Amino acid sequence: ASADEPMAGMNIDEKEDMARFIIDTIELRRIPIVLVEHDMEVVMDIADRVVVLDFGHKIAEGTPEEIKVNPAVIKAYLGE
């Protein structure tokens, strides 16, 4: 299954509801979900694995904990 920007335009309560729905769906159906999302807080809360793209090129892949401290990700999203 896939979800492309499911949190776009949502307020915090709606985002929490959608996140819970996604987590429940994963647990109930026991299927992987590809989540395309720019809200990194949501991604880090939901995902077991994260792939980070910068201008269409993969710059990192790993657990949320690994991604948070990855120098290439920090450089791409926060600058030098």
N, C-alpha and C positions, 0 to 999 in steps of 0.2 A: 504494500500500500504506500501511497505517497501523499504528502500535504505540502502545497506550495504557498508560503506566506499565510498560514492560517490565523496568525495573530494581527495581521494588518488592520489598522483602524480601530482596534479594540481598546477599551479602557482596562485598568488593572483587574477588576473583578471578572470581566469577560475573558481576559487572558488566563486567569486562574482556572476558570471553568473549562476553557478549551484545553489547557494543559492536563487537567484531571481527566477529561474525555480521552485524550490521546493516550495517556498512561493506562487508563482502564481498558482501552481497545487493545493495546499491546499485550496486557496481561490476560485478557479474556480470550483473545483469538490466537495468542502465542505466535504472532507474526512480526517480522521486522517492519519498520516504517521509515521511509526516507522523508525527512523533514527539511524543507528549504525555508530558512527563517533568518531574518536579520536581527531579531531581538535576542542578543547573546545570553541574557539572563535566563530566558526561557529555554534556549538550547542547552545551556549548561545544567539546568534543572531536570530536563527530560532525557537527554541523550546518554547512552552508554559509550558511544563512539562518535567522534566529531571529525568531519573533513572540512578544512578551511580553504576557500578559494580566494584568490586575489586577482582581479581582472581575468577570471576564467581559468587560472592556473592553480593547481593544488600546491599549497605551500606547507600544509601540515595535516597530520592525521593522528588521532590518539584519543585517549580518555579526556573528559572535560578537565581533569586536574592537569594533565600534560599540556593541553592546549592553552590553559590560562597562563602558563609560564614559558611558552614557546617563544623564543626571540623573534622568529620570522612573523608570527602572528602579532606580537606586540608592535613590531615595526610597521606592519601593514595597516593596523587599525589605530595605532596611537601616534605613529611617526617616530622619528629619531630624536 
